[in-house]
Amino acid sequence: MSFSPIYSKTITIPKSAIDENGHANNVTYVQWMQDIAVEHYASLGGIDAQGADSTWVVREHRIEYLLPAFEGEEIEARTWVENIRKVRSLRKYEFLRKSDGKILVKGETDWVFVDVKTGSPRAIPNEVSSVFISGKI
């Protein structure tokens, strides 16, 4: 099974993302991870496929900071779905500096598909998992 290709976007580091050390704050990367995951999912039609009674919640974020980024730099944020299981999906991320192609940050999020009313995990329906499979957009 082949999952959808890498989704990417360019981000120019805003002043608001800079911390007291003069580089992009670690919490900002977590926000960008969530934002690009939602954008990717929406671009594939996932929000329509899941319906109003289900949603995704984060179980765990893992993130590794390799190099700093600074105000005004352009970075490329990339994300892709690594796997889909019964009620969970692992999504990976990379943030690269566009000027030299170096990886600044690597991360992953373990997402859980849940019932909106109960908050309990529920099996990922075929309509949702199929949006992640190449050629089924």
KALINFEN-V660342 format. One record per residue. PSI is psi in whole degrees, 0 to 359 (999 if undefined). OMEGA is omega in whole degrees, 0 to 359 (NA if undefined). NEAR is the number of other ideal C-beta (glycine too) atoms within 10 Angstrom. Layout:
# KALINFEN-V660342
PSI;OMEGA;NEAR + PSI;OMEGA;NEAR
This chain:
# KALINFEN-V660342
132;179;8 + 127;180;8 + 165;182;16 + 152;182;19 + 172;179;9 + 135;174;13 + 134;181;17 + 159;175;14 + 156;178;14 + 136;177;9 + 131;170;19 + 123;185;11 + 115;179;18 + 160;178;11 + 324;182;7 + 343;180;8 + 353;186;19 + 134;181;17 + 187;183;12 + 346;177;6 + 359;176;9 + 9;178;9 + 173;183;19 + 129;183;25 + 143;181;15 + 325;180;12 + 328;179;10 + 321;178;18 + 321;178;22 + 319;177;17 + 317;179;11 + 324;177;21 + 312;180;23 + 315;182;14 + 313;183;14 + 330;175;20 + 313;180;20 + 317;178;13 + 314;180;14 + 310;181;22 + 315;179;24 + 320;181;11 + 335;179;13 + 354;183;20 + 14;184;15 + 322;182;20 + 318;177;16 + 321;183;11 + 326;185;17 + 336;182;19 + 180;185;12 + 347;185;7 + 2;181;11 + 159;176;17 + 172;175;15 + 140;172;21 + 154;180;10 + 130;173;14 + 318;183;15 + 138;169;11 + 140;170;14 + 135;184;12 + 140;179;15 + 121;181;10 + 120;185;15 + 317;182;11 + 151;179;13 + 158;172;14 + 151;188;24 + 160;180;12 + 134;177;14 + 345;179;10 + 147;174;16 + 131;175;13 + 154;175;23 + 121;176;17 + 129;180;21 + 145;175;18 + 154;176;25 + 158;177;17 + 122;180;22 + 318;178;12 + 162;176;12 + 128;178;20 + 197;185;13 + 308;182;9 + 1;185;15 + 159;177;16 + 135;178;23 + 124;179;17 + 137;179;24 + 160;184;17 + 150;168;23 + 143;174;18 + 120;183;26 + 142;173;20 + 126;184;18 + 328;184;13 + 329;182;9 + 358;178;7 + 7;182;8 + 141;177;13 + 124;180;14 + 318;185;21 + 141;171;23 + 144;179;16 + 171;174;19 + 153;179;17 + 133;172;21 + 110;181;15 + 144;178;22 + 133;178;19 + 125;186;22 + 160;172;18 + 128;183;12 + 318;185;12 + 318;186;8 + 337;185;9 + 3;181;10 + 145;175;9 + 147;176;15 + 154;180;15 + 137;179;12 + 118;180;22 + 155;179;13 + 325;180;10 + 328;180;13 + 310;182;23 + 329;182;20 + 337;179;17 + 338;181;21 + 350;184;24 + 129;182;16 + 136;177;10 + 357;182;7 + 25;182;11 + 999;NA;13
